[in-house]
Structure formats: structure tokens, C-alpha cells
Amino acid sequence: MLEDVAAGARRAGAQVALAAPAELVLSLRADALRRAVTNLVDNARRHARHVAVAASRLGERFVLVTVDDDGPGIPAERREDAFRPFESESAGGTGLGLSIARDIVRAHGGDIVLEDSPLGGLRARIQLPV
């Protein structure tokens, strides 16, 4: 699923790196989670030149998915507000992508937060139960 999302972003002109073990499989609503990750990758590619998607085990009970970019980011004090519907930093954005992504991730028993990225921009960190 993550390879499909990364490939779609590449077709749209983004430079996307993907690091995820092939054996990492979760029982979830694949279409819903695909939409959540696609929303995050689309946001990243609109604001950055480079995007990196990674997935890994986080202990025995969780999986960690990160979407990093080298864009301008969102100031720390505005990150929680970015999840509110219709909040958008972009003139062409609807302000629904992050809100929808968080709703989907939480419906799967996980959570999503925004942080500083090691690439210099924004990191969206998703934690999902196994």
C-alpha cells in the first residue's frame, strides 16, 4: 500500500523515497489508510522538493509510519490547529487533508502528530496498533 502511494506521488512529479519492510503487514481498512497516507504525502509534495515515507515496527504492539519533507514546515504552535477542518496554509488547499487523515488513523486505534522533520521541514508521525 505504501509503495502504491509513493508511486502515485512520483507520477505526480514528486521525489519520494520509501523505506518499509515488505513483511510488514497490518489488519486494517486498506483503502481508508491509503487515503490517510496519500493526504499526508500530497501535502508534503505540494510544499517540499523531497518527501520520505518510512514504516517500521515500534516494539511488539505498534507500527510507526512517518512522512517527512524538506519544505517550510508548520510552526510548532500551529500544528494542532492544522488538524482542524478547513485550516489551510496553502492558497489552493481545502484544509481537510490532515483532518481526514487524523480521523482515519484514530478510527484504526492509532494517532497522528506533526513534528520537526530531520529533512528540515515537517514530519507526520502515525502510530498504529498491530
MODA-V980547 format. One record per residue. N is the residue number from 0. RES is the residue in three letters. PHI is phi in whole degrees, 0 to 359 (999 if undefined). OMEGA is omega in whole degrees, 0 to 359 (none if undefined). NEAR is the number of other ideal C-beta (glycine too) atoms within 8 Angstrom. Layout:
<<N & RES & PHI & OMEGA & NEAR> <N & RES & PHI & OMEGA & NEAR>>
This chain:
<<0 & MET & 999 & 179 & 8> <1 & LEU & 294 & 177 & 11> <2 & GLU & 297 & 178 & 8> <3 & ASP & 298 & 180 & 8> <4 & VAL & 296 & 180 & 13> <5 & ALA & 297 & 180 & 13> <6 & ALA & 297 & 177 & 8> <7 & GLY & 298 & 179 & 10> <8 & ALA & 292 & 177 & 13> <9 & ARG & 296 & 178 & 10> <10 & ARG & 298 & 179 & 6> <11 & ALA & 276 & 175 & 8> <12 & GLY & 102 & 181 & 5> <13 & ALA & 274 & 171 & 10> <14 & GLN & 265 & 185 & 7> <15 & VAL & 237 & 174 & 12> <16 & ALA & 259 & 180 & 9> <17 & LEU & 230 & 175 & 10> <18 & ALA & 229 & 180 & 7> <19 & ALA & 207 & 179 & 11> <20 & PRO & 291 & 182 & 6> <21 & ALA & 297 & 183 & 4> <22 & GLU & 277 & 180 & 4> <23 & LEU & 279 & 184 & 10> <24 & VAL & 232 & 178 & 4> <25 & LEU & 238 & 173 & 7> <26 & SER & 268 & 183 & 3> <27 & LEU & 202 & 175 & 8> <28 & ARG & 278 & 188 & 7> <29 & ALA & 301 & 181 & 7> <30 & ASP & 297 & 180 & 6> <31 & ALA & 294 & 181 & 11> <32 & LEU & 293 & 175 & 14> <33 & ARG & 301 & 179 & 11> <34 & ARG & 296 & 180 & 11> <35 & ALA & 300 & 181 & 14> <36 & VAL & 292 & 177 & 16> <37 & THR & 300 & 178 & 10> <38 & ASN & 302 & 180 & 12> <39 & LEU & 293 & 180 & 14> <40 & VAL & 294 & 178 & 17> <41 & ASP & 298 & 176 & 11> <42 & ASN & 300 & 182 & 12> <43 & ALA & 298 & 183 & 17> <44 & ARG & 290 & 177 & 14> <45 & ARG & 287 & 186 & 9> <46 & HIS & 248 & 187 & 12> <47 & ALA & 220 & 176 & 12> <48 & ARG & 267 & 183 & 5> <49 & HIS & 234 & 179 & 9> <50 & VAL & 231 & 177 & 15> <51 & ALA & 231 & 178 & 13> <52 & VAL & 246 & 179 & 18> <53 & ALA & 219 & 175 & 11> <54 & ALA & 221 & 179 & 12> <55 & SER & 200 & 173 & 9> <56 & ARG & 289 & 174 & 9> <57 & LEU & 237 & 186 & 8> <58 & GLY & 72 & 182 & 5> <59 & GLU & 272 & 191 & 4> <60 & ARG & 249 & 186 & 6> <61 & PHE & 223 & 171 & 11> <62 & VAL & 240 & 179 & 13> <63 & LEU & 250 & 174 & 12> <64 & VAL & 239 & 177 & 12> <65 & THR & 237 & 172 & 12> <66 & VAL & 236 & 182 & 14> <67 & ASP & 249 & 174 & 15> <68 & ASP & 215 & 180 & 16> <69 & ASP & 251 & 180 & 10> <70 & GLY & 280 & 183 & 10> <71 & PRO & 285 & 180 & 4> <72 & GLY & 74 & 177 & 9> <73 & ILE & 231 & 179 & 9> <74 & PRO & 305 & 184 & 6> <75 & ALA & 308 & 183 & 6> <76 & GLU & 288 & 181 & 4> <77 & ARG & 251 & 186 & 8> <78 & ARG & 294 & 179 & 12> <79 & GLU & 294 & 177 & 5> <80 & ASP & 298 & 181 & 7> <81 & ALA & 298 & 179 & 11> <82 & PHE & 276 & 179 & 9> <83 & ARG & 287 & 178 & 8> <84 & PRO & 304 & 176 & 6> <85 & PHE & 71 & 172 & 7> <86 & GLU & 272 & 181 & 11> <87 & SER & 217 & 175 & 7> <88 & GLU & 271 & 186 & 7> <89 & SER & 253 & 179 & 7> <90 & ALA & 298 & 182 & 3> <91 & GLY & 265 & 184 & 4> <92 & GLY & 271 & 178 & 10> <93 & THR & 268 & 182 & 6> <94 & GLY & 80 & 180 & 11> <95 & LEU & 250 & 186 & 8> <96 & GLY & 303 & 181 & 12> <97 & LEU & 290 & 179 & 15> <98 & SER & 297 & 179 & 12> <99 & ILE & 295 & 180 & 11> <100 & ALA & 301 & 180 & 15> <101 & ARG & 295 & 179 & 11> <102 & ASP & 302 & 180 & 8> <103 & ILE & 295 & 182 & 12> <104 & VAL & 297 & 179 & 14> <105 & ARG & 293 & 177 & 10> <106 & ALA & 295 & 176 & 8> <107 & HIS & 269 & 179 & 12> <108 & GLY & 84 & 181 & 6> <109 & GLY & 249 & 176 & 11> <110 & ASP & 209 & 180 & 8> <111 & ILE & 223 & 177 & 13> <112 & VAL & 225 & 177 & 7> <113 & LEU & 252 & 183 & 11> <114 & GLU & 218 & 171 & 8> <115 & ASP & 289 & 179 & 7> <116 & SER & 265 & 173 & 12> <117 & PRO & 295 & 176 & 6> <118 & LEU & 279 & 178 & 10> <119 & GLY & 106 & 180 & 6> <120 & GLY & 253 & 185 & 14> <121 & LEU & 248 & 172 & 14> <122 & ARG & 242 & 167 & 13> <123 & ALA & 258 & 183 & 14> <124 & ARG & 247 & 179 & 11> <125 & ILE & 254 & 174 & 15> <126 & GLN & 241 & 182 & 10> <127 & LEU & 236 & 175 & 14> <128 & PRO & 286 & 179 & 8> <129 & VAL & 283 & none & 8>>
